[in-house]
């Protein structure tokens, strides 16, 4: 790494000589603009929009547009006269709890290395910040611009995080913020269940830039003259569900399936959610509620069905009895003895 700035951290009467190194680097694959037919680099000339002449770097100044075609020109001498008190110093203003700083304010990170004999005060400040569980709010001038920043500890090294000024953070102005949008308790409970099913510990090494890796593979294949194999198509995302609850439930099931949980485990987990409790409570609701009417509707068809089943059975039983009697009647024969008995009677 190459130091991009040298100065000193100053807090109270203590001064610590340090060198500044960029803590991050972009891994994006960069391209040049070239002529498609022969691969020649495309170059641009710096020309004046008024006389059309090419301009060298020595003749280029910075201009502030006032509008209406008016321009204020500033030279290097104008910038040199600006009062940058922190031009070679990192001035500590105060020490604050880290949780009080919104991450939205952070811009770029730099490592600080002690220079010369500054190792001991450097380690002293590092250990004091760790012990107090605080970060230092500082001001520093980088690239002719004064910036607000923090000093904190990361992997036993002091890290300078430049910050945006408060007026550089935009205020969100969206229409839905003025609307009264309510979420149902059941929806909130299911959303919380989805968060729980996707909970984990953040490990940065587990995440990779798949697009950059695929692009590098294409470049390597071009260089080696190999056939470029298209990557497997990603699984299409499910269509957006109209019902929010259905979408949440499906998301919970998919998250648990990804974790390798058995179906019965998932069913057990879902039955234990507040939503299942709410459904159970609805079933036990007192008379006069929607639960009662639902129960009545279910009971009525059952009663009617039972009566319908009994009626045909009775009819079927009676019919055979009548038929049997009819068959036995013709079997009786009237004999002469029988006639004589009837007369004597």
C-alpha positions as CSV (number, residue, x, y, z in Angstrom):
1,X,0.0,0.0,0.0
2,X,1.1,3.5,-0.7
3,X,0.5,6.4,1.8
4,X,-1.8,9.1,0.3
5,X,-1.4,11.6,3.1
6,X,0.9,12.4,6.1
7,X,0.0,14.4,9.1
8,X,-0.7,14.0,12.8
9,X,-3.6,13.1,15.1
10,X,-4.0,15.9,17.7
11,X,-6.1,15.6,20.8
12,X,-5.4,17.8,23.8
13,X,-1.7,18.3,24.0
14,X,-0.9,14.9,22.4
15,X,0.2,14.7,18.8
16,X,0.6,11.4,16.9
17,X,2.4,11.4,13.6
18,X,0.5,9.1,11.2
19,X,0.4,8.1,7.5
20,X,-2.9,7.6,5.8
21,X,-3.7,4.6,3.5
22,X,-6.9,3.8,1.6
23,X,-8.6,0.9,3.5
24,X,-10.7,-0.3,0.5
25,X,-10.2,-0.9,-3.2
26,X,-12.7,-1.4,-5.9
27,X,-12.6,-4.8,-7.6
28,X,-14.7,-3.8,-10.6
29,X,-13.4,-4.8,-14.0
30,X,-12.5,-1.7,-15.9
31,X,-12.7,-1.3,-19.7
32,X,-11.3,1.2,-22.2
33,X,-13.2,2.7,-25.0
34,X,-11.7,1.3,-28.2
35,X,-12.3,1.3,-32.0
36,X,-14.4,-1.8,-32.7
37,X,-12.6,-2.7,-35.9
38,X,-8.9,-2.5,-34.8
39,X,-9.0,-2.1,-31.0
40,X,-7.4,1.3,-31.1
41,X,-7.8,3.4,-27.9
42,X,-10.3,6.3,-28.2
43,X,-8.7,9.6,-27.1
44,X,-10.3,12.9,-26.3
45,X,-8.9,16.3,-26.7
46,X,-9.4,19.2,-24.3
47,X,-10.7,22.0,-26.4
48,X,-12.2,25.4,-25.6
49,X,-15.9,25.7,-26.4
50,X,-15.4,29.3,-27.5
51,X,-12.3,29.4,-29.9
52,X,-12.1,25.6,-30.5
53,X,-8.4,25.5,-29.6
54,X,-6.8,22.6,-27.7
55,X,-6.0,23.5,-24.1
56,X,-3.1,22.2,-22.0
57,X,-3.4,21.3,-18.3
58,X,-1.4,24.5,-17.4
59,X,-4.1,26.7,-18.9
60,X,-7.0,24.9,-17.2
61,X,-8.6,26.6,-14.2
62,X,-11.7,26.0,-12.1
63,X,-14.8,27.9,-12.9
64,X,-18.1,28.5,-11.0
65,X,-21.1,28.9,-13.1
66,X,-23.3,31.8,-12.0
67,X,-25.9,31.0,-14.7
68,X,-26.8,33.1,-17.7
69,X,-23.4,32.5,-19.3
70,X,-21.4,34.1,-16.5
71,X,-18.5,32.3,-15.0
72,X,-16.3,33.0,-12.0
73,X,-12.7,31.7,-12.5
74,X,-10.7,30.5,-9.5
75,X,-7.0,29.8,-9.7
76,X,-4.7,27.7,-7.5
77,X,-3.7,30.8,-5.6
78,X,-7.3,31.4,-4.6
79,X,-7.6,28.0,-3.1
80,X,-4.2,28.3,-1.4
81,X,-5.4,31.3,0.6
82,X,-8.4,29.5,2.1
83,X,-8.2,29.0,5.8
84,X,-7.8,25.2,6.1
85,X,-6.6,24.9,9.7
86,X,-6.6,21.1,9.5
87,X,-4.4,20.9,6.4
88,X,-1.9,18.6,8.0
89,X,-3.7,17.6,11.2
90,X,-6.5,15.3,12.3
91,X,-8.1,17.4,15.1
92,X,-10.2,15.5,17.6
93,X,-13.3,17.4,18.5
94,X,-15.0,15.0,20.9
95,X,-15.6,11.3,21.8
96,X,-19.1,9.9,21.3
97,X,-20.8,6.5,21.5
98,X,-20.6,4.7,18.1
99,X,-24.3,4.0,18.0
100,X,-25.1,7.7,17.9
101,X,-23.7,8.0,14.4
102,X,-26.0,7.1,11.5
103,X,-24.1,4.8,9.0
104,X,-25.7,6.9,6.3
105,X,-23.1,9.6,7.0
106,X,-20.1,7.4,6.3
107,X,-18.2,7.9,3.1
108,X,-14.7,6.4,2.7
109,X,-12.4,4.5,5.1
110,X,-8.6,4.9,5.6
111,X,-6.1,3.1,7.8
112,X,-3.8,5.1,10.0
113,X,-0.2,3.9,10.6
114,X,2.1,5.5,13.2
115,X,5.1,7.1,11.8
116,X,8.5,7.2,13.4
117,X,8.4,7.3,17.3
118,X,4.6,7.7,17.4
119,X,3.9,4.0,18.0
120,X,3.4,4.3,21.8
121,X,0.9,7.3,21.8
122,X,-0.8,5.6,18.8
123,X,-1.4,2.4,20.8
124,X,-2.4,4.4,23.8
125,X,-5.2,6.2,21.9
126,X,-6.2,2.9,20.3
127,X,-6.5,1.1,23.7
128,X,-8.3,4.1,25.2
129,X,-10.9,4.1,22.5
130,X,-11.4,0.3,22.9
131,X,-11.8,0.6,26.6
132,X,-14.2,3.5,26.5
133,X,-16.3,1.9,23.7
134,X,-16.4,5.3,21.9
135,X,-15.3,6.8,18.6
136,X,-13.6,10.2,18.1
137,X,-15.2,12.9,16.0
138,X,-12.5,14.7,14.0
139,X,-11.9,17.2,11.2
140,X,-9.4,16.6,8.5
141,X,-8.5,18.3,5.2
142,X,-8.1,15.9,2.3
143,X,-7.7,17.0,-1.4
144,X,-8.3,20.6,-0.5
145,X,-11.5,19.9,1.2
146,X,-12.3,19.9,5.0
147,X,-14.2,16.9,6.0
148,X,-15.9,15.6,9.1
149,X,-14.7,12.1,10.1
150,X,-14.5,9.5,12.8
151,X,-11.6,7.6,14.4
152,X,-12.4,4.1,15.5
153,X,-10.6,0.8,16.1
154,X,-10.7,-2.1,13.6
155,X,-8.4,-5.1,13.9
156,X,-6.1,-3.2,16.3
157,X,-5.7,-0.4,13.8
158,X,-7.1,3.1,13.9
159,X,-9.5,3.7,11.0
160,X,-10.5,7.1,9.8
161,X,-14.0,7.2,8.3
162,X,-14.8,10.4,6.4
163,X,-18.3,11.5,6.7
164,X,-20.9,13.6,4.9
165,X,-21.9,16.9,6.4
166,X,-25.5,16.9,7.7
167,X,-26.7,19.2,4.9
168,X,-25.4,16.7,2.3
169,X,-27.9,14.0,3.4
170,X,-31.2,14.4,1.5
171,X,-34.5,14.4,3.3
172,X,-36.8,11.6,2.0
173,X,-40.0,13.2,0.6
174,X,-42.3,10.4,-0.5
175,X,-46.1,10.5,-0.8
176,X,-46.7,7.3,1.2
177,X,-45.2,8.9,4.3
178,X,-48.3,11.2,4.5
179,X,-50.7,8.2,4.3
180,X,-52.1,6.3,7.2
181,X,-51.1,2.7,6.3
182,X,-51.9,0.1,8.9
183,X,-50.6,-3.4,9.2
184,X,-52.6,-6.2,10.7
185,X,-51.2,-8.0,13.8
186,X,-51.4,-11.3,11.8
187,X,-49.3,-9.8,9.0
188,X,-46.8,-8.4,11.4
189,X,-46.5,-11.7,13.2
190,X,-45.9,-13.6,9.9
191,X,-43.3,-11.0,8.8
192,X,-41.5,-11.5,12.1
193,X,-41.6,-15.2,11.5
194,X,-40.0,-14.7,8.1
195,X,-37.3,-12.6,9.6
196,X,-36.6,-15.3,12.3
197,X,-36.5,-18.0,9.6
198,X,-33.8,-16.0,7.7
199,X,-31.8,-14.9,10.7
200,X,-28.1,-15.6,10.8
201,X,-24.6,-14.2,11.6
202,X,-23.1,-11.9,9.0
203,X,-19.8,-13.3,7.6
204,X,-18.6,-11.1,4.7
205,X,-16.5,-14.0,3.2
206,X,-19.7,-15.9,2.4
207,X,-20.8,-13.4,-0.1
208,X,-19.2,-13.0,-3.6
209,X,-19.7,-10.9,-6.7
210,X,-21.1,-13.4,-9.0
211,X,-21.4,-11.0,-11.9
212,X,-17.7,-10.0,-11.7
213,X,-16.7,-13.7,-11.6
214,X,-18.8,-14.5,-14.6
215,X,-17.4,-11.5,-16.5
216,X,-13.8,-12.5,-15.7
217,X,-14.6,-16.0,-17.0
218,X,-15.7,-14.5,-20.3
219,X,-12.5,-12.5,-20.6
220,X,-10.3,-15.5,-19.7
221,X,-12.1,-17.6,-22.3
222,X,-11.6,-14.9,-25.0
223,X,-7.9,-14.8,-24.2
224,X,-7.4,-18.6,-24.3
225,X,-9.6,-19.0,-27.3
226,X,-12.0,-21.3,-25.5
227,X,-15.7,-21.6,-26.1
228,X,-17.7,-19.4,-23.7
229,X,-20.1,-21.5,-21.8
230,X,-23.2,-19.7,-20.8
231,X,-23.9,-19.8,-17.0
232,X,-27.0,-21.8,-15.8
233,X,-30.1,-19.7,-15.8
234,X,-31.1,-18.6,-12.4
235,X,-34.4,-19.9,-11.0
236,X,-37.1,-17.5,-11.9
237,X,-38.5,-15.5,-9.0
238,X,-42.2,-16.4,-8.2
239,X,-44.8,-14.0,-9.4
240,X,-45.9,-11.3,-7.0
241,X,-48.8,-12.6,-4.9
242,X,-51.8,-10.4,-4.6
243,X,-52.5,-11.6,-1.0
244,X,-49.8,-10.3,1.3
245,X,-50.3,-13.1,3.9
246,X,-50.0,-15.7,1.2
247,X,-46.7,-14.2,0.0
248,X,-45.4,-14.1,3.6
249,X,-46.4,-17.7,4.3
250,X,-44.8,-18.9,1.0
251,X,-41.6,-17.0,1.9
252,X,-41.4,-18.6,5.3
253,X,-41.8,-22.0,3.8
254,X,-39.2,-21.4,1.1
255,X,-36.7,-20.0,3.7
256,X,-37.1,-23.0,6.0
257,X,-36.8,-25.4,3.0
258,X,-33.5,-23.7,2.1
259,X,-32.3,-24.5,5.6
260,X,-33.1,-28.2,5.1
261,X,-35.8,-28.4,7.7
262,X,-38.2,-31.4,7.3
263,X,-41.9,-30.6,6.4
264,X,-43.2,-31.8,9.7
265,X,-40.8,-29.4,11.5
266,X,-42.0,-26.5,9.3
267,X,-45.6,-27.4,10.1
268,X,-44.8,-27.6,13.8
269,X,-43.1,-24.2,13.6
270,X,-46.0,-22.6,11.8
271,X,-48.5,-24.0,14.2
272,X,-46.6,-22.4,17.0
273,X,-46.7,-18.9,15.5
274,X,-48.9,-16.1,16.9
275,X,-51.1,-16.5,13.8
276,X,-52.1,-20.0,14.7
277,X,-52.8,-18.9,18.2
278,X,-55.1,-16.2,16.8
279,X,-56.9,-18.8,14.7
280,X,-57.4,-21.0,17.7
281,X,-58.7,-18.0,19.7
282,X,-61.2,-17.3,16.8
283,X,-62.5,-20.9,17.0
284,X,-63.1,-20.5,20.7
285,X,-64.9,-17.1,20.2
286,X,-68.2,-16.6,22.2
287,X,-71.6,-16.7,20.6
288,X,-72.7,-13.9,18.4
289,X,-69.4,-13.8,16.5
290,X,-68.5,-14.8,13.0
291,X,-67.3,-18.2,14.4
292,X,-70.8,-19.0,15.7
293,X,-72.4,-18.4,12.3
294,X,-69.8,-20.5,10.6
295,X,-70.4,-23.4,13.0
296,X,-74.1,-23.1,12.5
297,X,-73.7,-23.2,8.8
298,X,-71.6,-26.4,9.1
299,X,-74.0,-28.0,11.5
300,X,-77.1,-27.4,9.4
301,X,-76.0,-29.4,6.4
302,X,-74.8,-32.2,8.6
303,X,-78.3,-32.5,10.3
304,X,-80.1,-32.4,7.0
305,X,-77.8,-35.0,5.6
306,X,-78.4,-37.3,8.6
307,X,-82.2,-37.0,8.2
308,X,-82.0,-37.7,4.5
309,X,-80.0,-40.8,5.2
310,X,-82.5,-42.1,7.8
311,X,-85.6,-41.5,5.6
312,X,-84.7,-43.9,2.8
313,X,-83.7,-46.5,5.3
314,X,-87.2,-46.5,7.0
315,X,-88.9,-46.6,3.6
316,X,-86.7,-49.5,2.5
317,X,-87.5,-51.5,5.6
318,X,-91.3,-50.9,5.4
319,X,-91.5,-51.9,1.8
320,X,-90.1,-55.4,2.2
321,X,-92.5,-56.1,5.1
322,X,-95.5,-55.2,3.0
323,X,-94.2,-57.3,0.2
324,X,-93.8,-60.3,2.6
325,X,-97.3,-60.0,3.9
326,X,-98.6,-59.9,0.3
327,X,-96.7,-63.0,-0.5
328,X,-98.0,-64.9,2.5
329,X,-101.7,-64.1,2.0
330,X,-102.2,-66.2,-1.1
331,X,-100.6,-69.2,0.7
332,X,-103.8,-69.8,2.9
333,X,-106.3,-72.3,1.4
334,X,-110.1,-72.5,2.4
335,X,-111.1,-76.2,2.9
336,X,-114.6,-77.7,3.5
337,X,-113.7,-78.4,7.2
338,X,-112.9,-74.8,7.6
339,X,-116.3,-73.7,6.1
340,X,-118.2,-76.1,8.5
341,X,-116.3,-74.7,11.4
342,X,-117.3,-71.2,10.5
343,X,-121.0,-72.2,10.2
344,X,-121.1,-74.0,13.5
345,X,-119.4,-70.9,15.1
